[in-house]
């Protein structure tokens, strides 16, 4: 059994900064709330003003670009959409196969890797850091030599890129070299160093900070002399691959860590494989001999006496006036300078004193700077970055789970592991977002049922949500962006927009039925009437988001997936509502007709099974029955 004599700091797991998405939600909710105030209180006054209703201005609007747009919309409605809608209503059972086919195609695009997914989007960095750590004790001379060499390479890369882009000033503005600390302070001492690299503002240039850091890393190549070496910027979402290994057996944990690092280095998708444990100072590790156990000693007893002799122990506390003095006792300096003196020190036992050399053996070994614990066990975290910043992290972790983890568990039975980094953070974010979204979804469904007085109607409106998600997937594929958590938040915002378009379509259809239209004619007319407002609302939303899709600034990068989800989801969702939503209405009507036919044996008309007509007849019966009863004065 090993006993470590030394001092180690306890360090907990590092938490990823909390999400700031609540700020976005607050802004969106406030904007929508103000739009309601504007729509109900301000807009009616504007529309009813003499300036808006001026006859000359209304006549002038019939000429110019406005009239051209009106003519185009009339042509689109009467010559294209109307004929297409007639075909869709007639051949609805064939038409419904098209969205099903599109869903299958989208699934195939995911399976084929044409549309990828990851936990969080790649966000470029304004600056990056070169970190290096050698074995503690190597000395600062070696560290400085390598830092100087790395800095020279950085400026060589700067000159190359500057010449390629034809710039008048260097692409790298300045560098900052630091000796004694690296890896965010995890490694400290003369064996560690770092270089912070600050490029100029890269907005508008055809190169990113990530590309510059990659070229620096490739030009430097491997550094076999270094124990740890990385080139890159800070990932605000945590490491893409982060695996926490846990065990109470320290030797087994170290072996498992070395195994994991070696296997991850074999994967071509990964780079900068490192551990989160830094080597510390030399420690004396004692191995107790059988005689020590025979004398009734344990590790704590011997360690306590060694500490008292070489470090000291408090013998007395004295009160001198208002001050308190503590008296510590330890060996004289001349008796605590060599390891030989430690071997000959006397260990007190109930049977007398014995030299330490008769009770324990010792060896020198470097201990960790910090001890990380997770769920009550000691943890070593192995982390890695992806070579391709747009790589699918879930696919990489799945490969790790299938190929590496079975071998790890087979060789090290006492090792437990847990995925940290981006996967852990995404699971936490998904759990929190899913909890609140389910509540919001239930409220939306309840409001739809109350408004239309029909569960099936509410369900086919809700069905437009997953259909519009096809646009989310296709948009990310077109832009070469993997789906991420930010994409999901954009899809959540998409939910409300798509439902609004479906609601206004269905409401108009119900109104036409009450006016006496037949079901097929009401569906077609509702589509023709709602074509313009649905297209305009969706078009303005999509166009308003497109500038963000092509924004190159670092600050906008994490918003781009949200914008892609909303823009393409609204665009494709609008097409589905105008084309396939009428088909769903007709199919629901067919189901209701044949369901009542099977139940009663009498086939009803298409209008008799519609909820709007049923509610209208109930209203007429109520009004009729109320008219038969007129209270008299005596009854009053």
NUNU-254637 format. One record per residue (C-alpha): y, x, z; residue in three letters. Coordinates in steps of 0.05 Angstrom, whole numbers, plus 5000, padded with zeros to 4 digits. Layout:
REM NUNU-254637
YXZALA ...
REM end
This chain:
REM NUNU-254637
500050005000UNK 506950264981UNK 512950265026UNK 519850364994UNK 524850725038UNK 531650595009UNK 537150085001UNK 537249564945UNK 542149014931UNK 539748314920UNK 542347984859UNK 541447274836UNK 540747024765UNK 546947024724UNK 549246324704UNK 551946174636UNK 559045894638UNK 559245144641UNK 560544754577UNK 567544544561UNK 565343954519UNK 568343474571UNK 575143684545UNK 573243474474UNK 570542814500UNK 576842674540UNK 581342804479UNK 577042354434UNK 576841784485UNK 584341824496UNK 585641824421UNK 581241214410UNK 584440854468UNK 591340974439UNK 589040744371UNK 587040074402UNK 593939994431UNK 597040164364UNK 592439674327UNK 593539074372UNK 600739164395UNK 604539624347UNK 601339514278UNK 602438754276UNK 609838854289UNK 610239364233UNK 606538924184UNK 611038324200UNK 617538704192UNK 622538534137UNK 622139254112UNK 614639194098UNK 615038484070UNK 620838634023UNK 619038313956UNK 622038883915UNK 617939403952UNK 611738993945UNK 612838943870UNK 614139693866UNK 607439823898UNK 603939483840UNK 606040063796UNK 604640803801UNK 598841163836UNK 597440573882UNK 596140113823UNK 591640643791UNK 587440683854UNK 587039923859UNK 584739883787UNK 579440403800UNK 576840033861UNK 576639383822UNK 572839713766UNK 567940043815UNK 566839383850UNK 566038933789UNK 562839383738UNK 558539863779UNK 557239643850UNK 556438893835UNK 551039013782UNK 547539523824UNK 547539063884UNK 544538493842UNK 538838963824UNK 537839183896UNK 537438473922UNK 532538263867UNK 528038873874UNK 528938983948UNK 521639173962UNK 522239743912UNK 529139943936UNK 526940034008UNK 522240583985UNK 528141033967UNK 530741164039UNK 523541264062UNK 522641784007UNK 529142124028UNK 526642174100UNK 520142494076UNK 524042984032UNK 528443174091UNK 522243294135UNK 519643744079UNK 526144134077UNK 525544274151UNK 518244474144UNK 519944934086UNK 525545284124UNK 530945044076UNK 534344694135UNK 533845094199UNK 535144944271UNK 537245364330UNK 539845254400UNK 547145444391UNK 551445634330UNK 553146344313UNK 560246484334UNK 563347134309UNK 566847594359UNK 573747904358UNK 571048564386UNK 564448884402UNK 561649404449UNK 556949994441UNK 552850084504UNK 548350664520UNK 544450864582UNK 540151484591UNK 535551644649UNK 539451714714UNK 540552444730UNK 541252674658UNK 548552844672UNK 555152664641UNK 555153234590UNK 549652904549UNK 552852214555UNK 559652484531UNK 556452844472UNK 553052204448UNK 559351784460UNK 563452264418UNK 558152244363UNK 558051474365UNK 565651434363UNK 565751884301UNK 560751424267UNK 565050824284UNK 571151124249UNK 566851324189UNK 564650604181UNK 571950384189UNK 574050844133UNK 568450594088UNK 570149854099UNK 577549984092UNK 576450314024UNK 571649764001UNK 576649214018UNK 582649603991UNK 586549554056UNK 592749954073UNK 590950004147UNK 584250164180UNK 579749564192UNK 578649804263UNK 585049814302UNK 582850214363UNK 576950414407UNK 576250504482UNK 571150984510UNK 568450914581UNK 563951384620UNK 560151164681UNK 558850434665UNK 555350034610UNK 551849374598UNK 557348974635UNK 556749424697UNK 549249354702UNK 548350104689UNK 552850544732UNK 553151294737UNK 554151914694UNK 548151714652UNK 551651094625UNK 557450984578UNK 560450484529UNK 565450444472UNK 569449804462UNK 571349704389UNK 577349274369UNK 577949094295UNK 584348804267UNK 584948044260UNK 579447904209UNK 581647204190UNK 582647194115UNK 578247814103UNK 571447784071UNK 568048104130UNK 566447914202UNK 566048284267UNK 558548184268UNK 557948524200UNK 562049114224UNK 557749204286UNK 551449154244UNK 553849704198UNK 555550144257UNK 548650034287UNK 545150184221UNK 549150824210UNK 547651074280UNK 540250904274UNK 535350954331UNK 537151364392UNK 530451594422UNK 533951994477UNK 537051364505UNK 533250894551UNK 537650304530UNK 542250244470UNK 545649644438UNK 551449504391UNK 554348804390UNK 559048294419UNK 558247824477UNK 554047204462UNK 557546644499UNK 551146224498UNK 546646744528UNK 541347174494UNK 537446814439UNK 530947094466UNK 530747164542UNK 524147154579UNK 523747204654UNK 517447534680UNK 515747374753UNK 510647644802UNK 510047884873UNK 506048494850UNK 511449004831UNK 506849484794UNK 503948924752UNK 510948664738UNK 513149344712UNK 507149404667UNK 508148694640UNK 515448864626UNK 513549484586UNK 508449084548UNK 513448534531UNK 518749034508UNK 513749384463UNK 511348734431UNK 518448464420UNK 520349124387UNK 514749004337UNK 518048354313UNK 522548484253UNK 526947884270UNK 529348194335UNK 533648784355UNK 536849074418UNK 530848924462UNK 532649084534UNK 531248914606UNK 536248694659UNK 533949204710UNK 537549864715UNK 534250484744UNK 537550724808UNK 537351334852UNK 531151724872UNK 527351394929UNK 521951654975UNK 515851194973UNK 511051255032UNK 503551105027UNK 500451005096UNK 494051375113UNK 488151055149UNK 490051415213UNK 496651035215UNK 493050375213UNK 488050625266UNK 493950765313UNK 496550055303UNK 502450255259UNK 504949875199UNK 510049995145UNK 515749685185UNK 514550125246UNK 514450775208UNK 520350585163UNK 524450405224UNK 523351085256UNK 524851465192UNK 531251065183UNK 533351195255UNK 532251945249UNK 535752065182UNK 540751485177UNK 541751335251UNK 541050765300UNK 546050435346UNK 544850665417UNK 550750365455UNK 557149965448UNK 563250135490UNK 569449725503UNK 575750165505UNK 581749715516UNK 581949225459UNK 577449655415UNK 569949675411UNK 566450345400UNK 559350395372UNK 555151005388UNK 550051205335UNK 544551715346UNK 540852115291UNK 538152805278UNK 543153375272UNK 545253535201UNK 541154175202UNK 534853775216UNK 535653255160UNK 537053655097UNK 530153785067UNK 523853385053UNK 519853885094UNK 523753675155UNK 521852955142UNK 514453155137UNK 514753475206UNK 518752925241UNK 515152605299UNK 512951885297UNK 512251565365UNK 505951155378UNK 502850855441UNK 497851435439UNK 503251975433UNK 507352295377UNK 504652505310UNK 507752865250UNK 509452405193UNK 505152825146UNK 498952615187UNK 500551875181UNK 503251795110UNK 503752115042UNK 510052065000UNK 512452134928UNK 519252104894UNK 520851524847UNK 527051184820UNK 528150494846UNK 532049914815UNK 539449834825UNK 538549094838UNK 532848624855UNK 533047964818UNK 529247374845UNK 527646704813UNK 523946134847UNK 521946584905UNK 518847134862UNK 521647794837UNK 523947724765UNK 525048214709UNK 528447914648UNK 526948184578UNK 532347994527UNK 533348104453UNK 538347924398UNK 536647664329UNK 537648094267UNK 539747484227UNK 545247114265UNK 543246464231UNK 535846544246UNK 532045964276UNK 531246164349UNK 526145604365UNK 521645874310UNK 522146574338UNK 520546334408UNK 514645924381UNK 511946564349UNK 512746924416UNK 509246364452UNK 503346354404UNK 502347104391UNK 504947494452UNK 504447044513UNK 496846934509UNK 495847694509UNK 500647764567UNK 497047254609UNK 490247554592UNK 492348254612UNK 496648074673UNK 493647494710UNK 498847494765UNK 504847434718UNK 508646794708UNK 514146724657UNK 519846254640UNK 524546224581UNK 531746354600UNK 538046464559UNK 539645984503UNK 533345574511UNK 534545434584UNK 541845264573UNK 540244804514UNK 535044434555UNK 540044324610UNK 545344094561UNK 540343644525UNK 538143334591UNK 545243184613UNK 547442924545UNK 541142514536UNK 542042174603UNK 549141944588UNK 547541774515UNK 541841314535UNK 546740924579UNK 551840894523UNK 546440684473UNK 544040124519UNK 551139864526UNK 552139894450UNK 545739514439UNK 547538994491UNK 554438874460UNK 551338794391UNK 546238284417UNK 551737894453UNK 556137894391UNK 550937704339UNK 546537314387UNK 540437634355UNK 536238234374UNK 533538354303UNK 540638374276UNK 542638884328UNK 536539304313UNK 537839354238UNK 545039554253UNK 542340094301UNK 537540304245UNK 543440574207UNK 544141124260UNK 537741514243UNK 538841404169UNK 545741714173UNK 542642324207UNK 539842514139UNK 547042684120UNK 547543124182UNK 541343514161UNK 543443574087UNK 550443784105UNK 547944364147UNK 543244564092UNK 548844564040UNK 553245004084UNK 547545464105UNK 548645284178UNK 542745164225UNK 542644524265UNK 544744654337UNK 547044334401UNK 554044274372UNK 551143904312UNK 547943414361UNK 554643264394UNK 557643134325UNK 551842654311UNK 553442284376UNK 560542174351UNK 557741954284UNK 554041384319UNK 560340974332UNK 563141054262UNK 556740834227UNK 555740234273UNK 562940004260UNK 561739984185UNK 555239604193UNK 558439104241UNK 564138924193UNK 559138834137UNK 554538384177UNK 560337984206UNK 562937824136UNK 555937624114UNK 555337134173UNK 562236854157UNK 560336714085UNK 553936354107UNK 558035904151UNK 562635754092UNK 556535494054UNK 554336094012UNK 546936203997UNK 543736824029UNK 543137253966UNK 550137073944UNK 552937194014UNK 549837884016UNK 552738073948UNK 559537783964UNK 559838124032UNK 558438793997UNK 563838683945UNK 569038473997UNK 567539034046UNK 566839573993UNK 574139783995UNK 575339804071UNK 568640154084UNK 569940684031UNK 577140794053UNK 575540874127UNK 569741344112UNK 573541734060UNK 579441864105UNK 574842094161UNK 570942564115UNK 577042854081UNK 580442964148UNK 574543384172UNK 573743814110UNK 579244324127UNK 575444494190UNK 569044614150UNK 572245194114UNK 576145474172UNK 574646224183UNK 577946344251UNK 573446534309UNK 576245964351UNK 573845434301UNK 566845694290UNK 563445304345UNK 566744664321UNK 564344734249UNK 557244444263UNK 560443844296UNK 565043744236UNK 559143814188UNK 555143284226UNK 560942794227UNK 563442904156UNK 556842884119UNK 553842374166UNK 559641894152UNK 559442024077UNK 551941914069UNK 551841364121UNK 557140984082UNK 552841024019UNK 546840764057UNK 550740184087UNK 553539964020UNK 546940043983UNK 541039964031UNK 544039544087UNK 544138924042UNK 536839064027UNK 535239074102UNK 538938414111UNK 534738094056UNK 528238384084UNK 529838124153UNK 531237444123UNK 524437464087UNK 520937634152UNK 524237064188UNK 522536564133UNK 515136744131UNK 514636804206UNK 517036084215UNK 512635864157UNK 506536154192UNK 508635844259UNK 510435144236UNK 506835074169UNK 513334864136UNK 517035384095UNK 524435364112UNK 530235544067UNK 533336234072UNK 539535954106UNK 535835564160UNK 533036194193UNK 539636574197UNK 542536634267UNK 549536474244UNK 547235804214UNK 543035634275UNK 549035764321UNK 553535364275UNK 548834754276UNK 548434794352UNK 555934804355UNK 556434194310UNK 551333814352UNK 555233994415UNK 561833754385UNK 558433124361UNK 555332964428UNK 561833114464UNK 565532624418UNK 560832054437UNK 563032094510UNK 570331914525UNK 572131874599UNK 575831244623UNK 581831224670UNK 577330994728UNK 572731574717UNK 578632054716UNK 
REM end
